[in-house]
Amino acid sequence: MSKKKAPGPDDIGSDILLLGDEPVLKYLTSCFNEILKSRKIPACWEEAKIIIIYKKGDPGDIKNYRPISLLSHRYKLFTRLLQKRMERILDENQPRDQAGFRKGYSTTDHIYTLNQVIEKSNE
């Protein structure tokens, strides 16, 4: 999470979360644990602040602007932590033979092995 990201609808900047001291960490831990326990996210996390960004060209042409949605940094932090937990659990339960779409694995090894098997069978 970058310190330079614009705040979402709750106006809490990422810098507050990144540089937070013990009270901030305790608050976030309590908040996240309550969400996991209740299985409900705060309603304010379902909101987005939409801003329009100028791209280039004629400023009078609406096609030269693009909208972006700013979400709560607390929501983004929570979902990132949840994603990391899930990735670890899912990765631990993958068969060793599953190499595609996994960190630290390569389908190239499987392709090489397959080619070797094909070559041996053709001899």
C-alpha positions in Angstrom: 0.0 0.0 0.0 1.5 3.3 -1.1 1.6 6.3 1.2 0.7 8.5 -1.8 -2.7 7.0 -2.5 -5.7 9.2 -2.2 -8.1 8.4 0.6 -11.5 6.8 0.0 -14.9 7.9 1.1 -13.9 7.5 4.8 -11.1 10.1 4.3 -8.6 7.9 6.1 -5.3 8.0 4.2 -3.0 5.1 3.8 -0.3 7.0 5.6 -2.3 6.8 8.8 -2.5 3.0 8.5 1.1 2.5 7.4 2.6 4.8 10.0 0.1 3.9 12.7 1.4 3.1 16.2 0.1 0.5 18.7 -3.4 2.1 19.2 -4.0 2.0 15.4 -2.8 -1.6 15.1 -5.0 -2.6 18.1 -8.0 -0.9 16.5 -7.4 -2.6 13.1 -6.9 -6.0 14.7 -10.1 -5.6 16.7 -12.0 -4.4 13.7 -10.7 -7.2 11.4 -11.4 -9.9 14.0 -15.0 -8.6 14.4 -15.5 -8.7 10.6 -14.2 -12.3 10.5 -16.4 -13.3 13.4 -19.6 -11.6 12.1 -18.9 -12.3 8.4 -20.1 -8.7 7.7 -18.1 -5.8 6.4 -19.0 -2.3 7.5 -21.5 -0.6 5.1 -19.1 2.3 4.6 -16.6 -0.1 2.9 -19.2 -0.8 0.2 -19.0 2.9 -0.9 -16.6 4.4 -3.3 -15.6 8.0 -4.0 -15.5 8.5 -7.8 -13.2 11.1 -9.2 -12.5 12.1 -12.8 -8.9 12.1 -14.0 -7.9 14.1 -17.1 -5.9 12.0 -19.5 -4.7 14.1 -22.5 -5.9 16.1 -25.4 -8.8 18.6 -25.5 -9.9 19.4 -21.9 -13.3 20.2 -23.3 -13.8 16.7 -24.7 -15.3 14.3 -22.1 -13.6 11.3 -23.8 -10.3 12.7 -22.5 -11.2 12.0 -18.9 -11.5 8.7 -17.0 -13.3 7.9 -13.8 -11.5 6.1 -11.0 -13.1 4.7 -7.8 -11.4 5.4 -4.5 -12.1 2.7 -1.9 -11.5 2.7 1.8 -7.9 1.9 2.7 -9.1 -0.2 5.7 -11.1 -2.3 3.2 -8.1 -2.7 0.9 -5.9 -3.7 3.8 -8.4 -6.2 5.1 -8.9 -7.8 1.7 -5.2 -8.0 1.1 -4.6 -9.7 4.5 -7.5 -12.1 3.7 -6.1 -12.8 0.3 -2.6 -13.6 1.7 -4.1 -16.0 4.3 -6.2 -17.8 1.6 -3.2 -18.0 -0.8 -1.1 -19.6 1.9 -3.7 -22.2 2.8 -4.6 -23.0 -0.8 -0.9 -23.3 -1.7 -0.2 -25.7 1.1 -3.0 -27.9 -0.1 -2.0 -28.0 -3.8 -0.5 -31.2 -5.1 3.3 -31.0 -5.9 2.5 -31.7 -9.5 0.4 -28.5 -9.8 2.9 -25.9 -11.2 0.7 -23.5 -13.1 -0.2 -20.2 -11.5 1.8 -20.9 -8.4 4.6 -18.7 -7.0 8.0 -20.5 -7.1 6.8 -23.1 -9.6 7.1 -23.2 -13.4 5.2 -25.2 -16.0 8.4 -25.2 -18.0 9.7 -28.0 -15.8 6.6 -30.1 -16.6 6.9 -29.3 -20.3 10.6 -30.4 -20.2 9.7 -33.6 -18.4 6.9 -34.3 -20.8 9.2 -33.8 -23.8 11.8 -36.2 -22.3 9.1 -38.9 -21.8 8.0 -38.4 -25.4 11.6 -38.7 -26.7 12.2 -41.8 -24.7 9.0 -43.4 -26.0 10.0 -42.7 -29.6 13.4 -44.5 -29.2 
